[in-house]
Amino acid sequence: MRLLHTSDWHIGRTLHGTDLLAEQEAVLAGLASVVAAESVDLVVVAGDIYDRAVPSADATAVLDRVVARLLAAGAQVVLTPGNHDSARRLGTFSGLLSAAGLHVRAATPSLDEPVLLADEHGEVAVYGIPYLEPEVARHELGLAGRGEQAVRGHEGVLTAAMERIRADLFLRPGVRSVVLAHAFVGGGVPTDSERDICVGGVDLVPAAVFDGVDYVALGHLHRPQTLTERLRYSGSPLAYSFGEAGQRKQAWLVELDAAGLADVRPVPLPAPRQLSILTGELADLLAAPEHAGVEEHFVSARLTDTVRPADPMRQLRERFPYCVHLEWAGAGASVDGRSYQERLRGRSDLQVTEEFVEHVRGAAAGDTERDLLRRALAAAAGEDAA
């Protein structure tokens, strides 16, 4: 049996306010080509299907079209909610959807009830662990009220979840197993685009918690990585922060034979629009021929002009229409390390205002501007500015 391990689709996410739905659909719909070319039997999505608990109508329409293409290509689909999703909303009509080949495993109390698939070697049990918020999951799993022995934190509830799964597997001798989980597992390397999940307990979970199954498809971290041969993160299908610029995105193609895990190899995913970070003075960025190759990329510009340029984003977008982030790092942007109160001590209102103008513009106010500031401050105080 062949399965394609993906996660963290985050449908509906934006990049510095810029809509990514077209890019997301292009990549995700392309998974159907992988399914057909590689004879994939099952596509798994280990959490964070949407970017928010209440997704937009456009985001749900993208998921509908993507799943329809995967099913038409010949694969079944198993997905679980992540910390960005609403498990209850995602699980709506899950019973009916299973009949069509889309298996949504969103209910914590039934996480030990697998999706059973079969190949020439027998059955494969696929367990979906929805994201477990510790304080909520303790009650849903019947772990609350045990005094000093009460299970707490992400490690505790995931340990309890895996104990249930291993107990179910014990009753299914010879059945191969796959687990989907959305968690921060020890050894994983985060990026700057994941949401912190430490609320409710310590977030780090030891890899040993997932012992006893053939393959663990992890989600939450957006960088593809291998913790052990059978314990992997697929990462997100797109880069969702400039900290991921240049990162190759992929899915894992996992093959199970009669004995269990047989092979895992990466499947590179296309980047409809790459991310680039440019640093330099505005005039150089607008004219430098070496930047011609990134004109259609999502661009983050870090300007080093001594004086803050006027309307820099408008000018940048004339050459880089997908410039979505701007940072000024010129000399006037520096801070001397003192507190705000310390910097103001002993200064008049006019001095403070002049320093603010210099900080924002990177250049001191001229005589005319200084006179206007003095008059404005006097008028605000009800004094004669003459």
Phi, psi and omega in degrees: 000141179243134176231150179251116183268116175229171176193172169052052177293322178052046181298129182102357180288151175244162176244104183051044176087357181266128182295136181244010186301319181296317179294320180296314181294324180299316181288312186291321178295330177294343176299334178297326177293323176295317179303313181291317184290326185255007181053050181284132179270329188214133172252128179245143179234108188271063170092162183056057175293312175256168178268347180215160185295327178245089184287158178287165177298324179294322180293316180294327178293323177297313179300318180301313182291321181295312180297320179301320179291322178295316179295319180294333179283349174113004181256152165270164185230132172239127177224151180230152178285148174253191183288345176274341186268162167262113182300319182293318179292317181295328183277359180300132179063023183299326179296317179291321182295328180300327180295334180268353179107002176256114185251110180259113182256089188243354185262117183301315182299338182249027181293344178266013175256106189277161163277123183258121178239158184228147171226194183293346180262357181122208185266152171237125179263121182250114182255132177250115176264111176295160177305128184254103171286118194309310185293325178286315183296328178303320179284320181294331180264004179070033184257355183283161173076031180252020177062226182294342180269006182301138180278129181224157175079169182296321179298319182296312184286327177288327174298315178297320179297316180291329175298319178295318181294316179296326177295320178292320179296327179301330180274000181235067184300136178084355181277130176282158191221145175226137179237134171258133179213145179245103188198166175259101186263139181308132182102344179283150181248118182279167169248192179260017181246004176269148175276137180298134180243023184279354177297129180097001179149169178298131189277334187288132182240128179296145180299330183297342178303329186263017177298150171102004177233163185284323180209139178240116179266105185266149172227165175123311178276136189270359178260125177296135183198156181248119176271314168219175181302329184252007184228106189219153168257133175275336184079173180281152181285341176231159173281129183248010174204158180289347172293344178260008180301132180085355181281131178279124180268151186200171165239167176254129173264115188248131180242131177249132173250197184296331184269349182130227183288123182254320185199148174221130176217152182283146173242107182298142178250145181289157175246099182304324177214115183284165179252136178224145177247123180246138179231134177157180176286149186305313183300322179292318180297325182285337186247337188298123181293336182292348179266006182300327184287350182246013184296334179258009177276162162290127187240136168248120184253131177245105185273136181249013179304141178297319177251133181300124180292157177278130176049055186292326182296318178300317181293319179297321183288346174293328177260320182245085186299342180252029172288119186242353183215139182223134177226133176260123182239027180289178183301326181287351181271354184284156178236138187278002176093348179280158177291160179300318180297320180293322181291334182270342187301128176082005182257144177282167178300322180293320178295318179298316181294319178297319179293326177296315178300317180295321180296318183287318185268338185082010179212147181291153177292143177279178182300316181297316179294321180297322178293320178296319178297318180298317179295320181295319179293321179294318179296321179296330180268000180072029181252164177278122183273359182295000000 
